[in-house]
């Protein structure tokens, strides 16, 4: 059965271009084109769509209004908004019904990939429990500007280390944050890193890209927003999990792209906790208190209080940003990997194991019930016998970092 896709744009030449761009997709896509929001809603009324792509700036009913109405009338559709760079932050803060944001003009391959990615993440985007929590959010963090600019630079043919370092150096706050982290006990480096250029050359593009996203996100939150929630400890755990997930991937001989996904997913696996704790501080204190009293795991208590967990809310946020599928799925299922269809080594498996090992090796909160390793999932992956080697390697890595911090 073909995927039904609706494109809505008030510019006739844009609709004509879309028809030409995706002419070769007619065998897989059943496409419809509307010149304004009202016409788009009329088409939805006739038959629902799988994906709705709308321009943000349209006269009369703009993209925000159209998507809100489309969400009500066609709740099962993935909704993608197209607009200029100047609208990006405003869209991510105010257009909750949008699942994906893409800059305009958008290359055909980029839009095609976004549609495919969104359909692959349908389980995340259309999870009613998560949608109910997200609809109540007042403070939704936006993708760090430097990360977006870095992705643009890395998409160019053969970007140089010097160009990447120069881009990072333009953001004084980001440069300071990365250098502080790189020179901390987290990395355990034997040499002092004094500049973004030195950091890029020493760590490589994949690690730097992950750090730009992680540091940029965590810097959006202030310590004073968390009375019963230690932001620095969460960052330390997140960074440690990313480091161990990447270590496991390296040990398994995974390709560079998989190693990068493991690192970013580990770094961001608990981002949903930040979002929930800042938007619902009193309720999240209830979650923490319940965990401290031994009434259940964080996952159990979050679902009891909110109806959804930090894993699901974090994955929804990352999906909204257009982060790569394997990262989003790893965040979404890092406590429940057995729900995934893929059995084998993956970023999800690496983060699931690394998260548990990091909690065991670096105890942040005593008395908390930890989510167990999913033994059935590991057995189905055929990698259960690798657990002792992974645990030994992770323990050595943590010990090395602790020794460097004491030196």
Protein Blocks (a to p, Z undefined) as FASTA:
>chain_A
ZZddddddfbfklmmmmmmmmmmmmmmpccdddfbfklmmmmmmmoccfbdcddfbdghj
afklmmmmmmmmmmmbccdddddfklmmmmmmmmmmlmbdcdddddfklmmmmmmmmmmm
mmmmmmmklmmmmmmpmbdcdddfklmmmmmmmmpghiafklmmmmmmmmmmlmmmmmmm
mmmmklopabdcfbfklmmmmnommlmmmmmmmmmmmmmpcfklmmkbcfklmmmmmmmm
mmmmmmmmmmnopafklmmmmmmmmmmmmmmmmmmmmmmmmlmmmmmmmmmnopacfklm
mmmmnopafklmmmmmmmmnopafklmmmmmmmmmmmlpmbgcddfklmmmmmmmmmmmm
mcfbghiacddddfklmmmnopmmmmmmmmmmmmmmmmmmmmmmmZZ
